Amino acid sequence: MQVIVRQDNAMPLDIDRYAHLETSIHRWDPRLKILSLGIFMFGTAILNSIPLVIIAIIMAMIFLKITGLPLYFIVQGLTWVVFFLAPFFLIMPFSYPGEAAFYIWKIPFAWEGLRLATLIFIKALAIVMTTYAIFGSARFDISMIAMQRLKCPKVIVQMLLFTYRYIFVFVDEMKRMDTAMRCRGFVMKTDLNTLYVMGNFVGTLLVRSFERTTRVYKAMLSKGYQGEFHTMVEFNAGWKDFVKAAMVLCVIIVLLAWNLLGIFKPAVKGWY
């Protein structure tokens, strides 16, 4: 894969912090990488057996290993995913309408719910890991251009690009406002005054964000923006890129075939 960038004006985005590495996934044509790994993620999402999703997450780990991304960088992102998914293990075993295995404080516990929570947990981790392999191995703007070349709706591509870009802008704005409040003697407490101040803080942040988006939109219009993402980046896929895509597609096709054949039990019926 050869990516020719005639004008280097990329924005410093965090997820592509290690896009400069030289691995086989970094050199992979972004279009084929997004297409094949995207199909892999979609296939992983519809698997319903725990052994198969374990294979999927092992494959996702292999993708990350090949990218050479630092472990702390990946763990930093996965920590929030685990934090979000952990309540599934507390809610689903006690709320799934299956046969109660036993009772805890008169609340029925169903193994089917625990197995389903485990399935969702592993699938989500596999999908997020694969996402890191996709967007962590290329500049974010290059990935968005590749999505546009794959005929992904331009509105979605631009919304993704601007959303990701301005998350950091708004975080910086929030930090400046927080610093200004503390310089004026504000100390956060658990009282009504703190709630009142924080309410004003959020409201002011929203107003400033709206004003910033208006200024940015007018600036884009003044530079000729017509709802289209122009670029001078060119892609050139080689046979190695197609081989990599074919290998990924073969793996997910095999997993889906095993899933359809019912070689392993669905998660709600057993562990394997």
N, C-alpha and C positions, 0 to 999 in steps of 0.2 A: 504494500500500500504506500502510495506517495501522496502526501498532502502538500500542495504548493500554496503558500500564503504570500501574496504579493504586497499586502499592507498589514503590518503587525500592529493592530490597535486594540488587542484583546483587553478585557477588563480583568482585574485581579480577583478571581472568584475562589472560594475556599475549597470546594469539592474537587477542583482540578489542581490542587496544590502540587500534586506529584505527576502532572501531565507531561513533565519534561523527561521522565524516565524512558529508557529504551528497552522495552520488553516486547514479546511477540504480540501481546494484546494492545500495547500502545501503538505498535506499527500496523495494527489491523485497520482496514478501511472502516471508518466510522459508520458508514451506511450499512455495510454487511454486519458489523458488530452489533449495532442497535437492532437490526432486523432479527438476526439469529438469536441473540440473547434475550430480546424482547419476546420472541416466540417461546424460548425456554422458560421465561418467567410466567407467561400465560399458561403454558402447559403445567408448570409446577402448581399454579393456583387451582387447577381443576383435579389434581391428584387427590384421592380419598383414602389412601392407605399409608400408615406410618412408615413401614419399611421403604416404600417408594420415595416418600418425601425426605427420608434420611439419605437416600442415594442422591436426591436432588441437592440437599444442603452440602453433601460432600463434594459434589461437582462445583457448587458455588464457592466452596473453600479452595478448590483447585484453581478456579478462575482468579480468585484474589491472590493466591500464592504466586501465580504466573505474573500478575500485575506488579508484584513487588511493593505494594503499598505497605507502609509501616503498620505494625499491629495496633499501636496506640491510636492511630488515625482511624482505623476501622472500629475499634472498641468504643471510641468516643461517640461515634454515630449509632452503634448498636445498643449502647447503654439506654438511650431514650426509647428505642424500640422495645427493649426488654421491659423497661419501666411501664410502657403503655400496655404491653401484652400480659404482664404478670397477673393483673386482676382476673384474667380469664380462668386461671387455675383456682381462684377462690369462688368465682360466680358459677361457672358452667357445671362442675360436679354436683352442686347443690340446687341447680335450677333445671337441669336436663330432665325431660319427662320420661325417664327410663325406670327400670326396676331398681328400687333402693337396695344397696348392698348392706348398709347399716345406717344408723342414725347418730348424728352428733348434735346434742342439745335439741333433740326432736326434729332436727332438719335432715331430710333424706339425702344420702350420698350415693350417686350413681357412677359406676365406673365408665359408663358410656360418655358421660359428660367430661370426665378427666381425659379419656382418650381423644375426644373431639378437641378439647383445649390444647392437648399436646400436638395434635395434627396442625391446628391453626398456628400455634407458636413456631413450629419448625418451618412450616411453609413461609410464614412472614419473614423469618430470619433468612431463609434461602433467597427470597425475592429481594430483600434489602441488600444482601451481600452481592447478588448479581448486579443490582443497580450501582453499587460502588464500583464493580468491575467495569461497567459501561462508562459511567460519567467521571470516574476517578482516573481513567486512563487516557483522557483526551480533554483538551480545553473545552470549557462549557459552551462557548460560542460555536466551536467547531461541531460539537454534538448537536446543537440546535440547527445548524446549517444542514447537517446530515439528515436530521429529522425532516427538514423542509424538502430536501431532495428526495426523501422517501414519500413525498406527497402527503405528509402530515399537514392538516389544516394550518394555514399561516397564522390564524388568530391564536390557536393553541400554542404554537411555537413561540410567538412573541409574548404571550402571556406568561409562559414558563420563564423566558429569558428575563423579562422585566420584573417578575415576581421575585425570582432568585436574586437578581441584582439589587433590588431596592429593599430586600429584607435587611441587608447589612447597612444600607443608608439609614433606615428607620431605627435600627439598633443603635447606631452612632448618635442619631438625634435623641433617642431616649437616654443614652448615657450623658449627653451634654445637659439635658434638662435635669437629670438626677443630680449631677454635680452642682448645677446652679441652685437647686433646692437645698442641698446640704450646705452650700456656702452661706445661705441665708439662715442657717440654724435649724433646718428641719431635721427632726429625728423620728424615725418610724416607730410608732407604738401601736398597741392594740386598743385604740380608743376611737370615738366617733370623729375626732378632729383629723386623725390620720386617714380615715375613710374619706372624709370630705376633701382633703388635699389630694389623695390618690385619684379620686373621681375627676377633679380638675386636671390632674396630670394626664390621665388617659384622654380626656376631652381635648386638651390642648394638643396632645400628640396627634390625634386624629385630624384636627383642623390643620395643623402644620403639614401633615402628610398629604391632605387634600390640596393644599396650596402648592406643595412641591410638585405633585402630579400635574397640576394645571400648568405650572411653569415649564415642566419638562415637555409636556405635550405641545405647548406653543413653540418651544425651541425646536422640537422635531419638525413641526409644520414649516417653520421658517427655513429649515434645511432641506425641504423638499419631500418630507415623509408623506407617502400616499398609501399607507397600510401594507407595505411590502418590505421584506427584509432583504436588502441588496447586499451582495458580498462578492469578493474577488477570489474566494477560496475555491480551489479545484480539487477533485478527488480522482484517483486513478487506481482502480482495484486490479490486483494481479491474481494469478492462479492460487497463490498461497492464501489469499484472503477468502477465496471461494472454498478452499479445502477446510479452513478453520470453521467457516459457517456450516459446511456440510457435516463436520464432526459434531458440532453442537446440536444440529437438527437431528442427527441420527440418535444421539443420546436421549433427547426428549421424546422422539417418536417411539423408541423402545420402552421408555417409562410409561408412556400413554398406552401402548399396546398391552403391557403387563397390567395396567390399571383396568383396561376394558375387558381383558380375559379373566380378571378376577383371581389371579394367582395368589394374591394376598387379600386378606379380609379387609373390608372398609373399617375405618377407625372406630366407628360406633359399635362394631361387633367384636373386635379383638385387637390385640397389639400387633399381630402379624398374619 
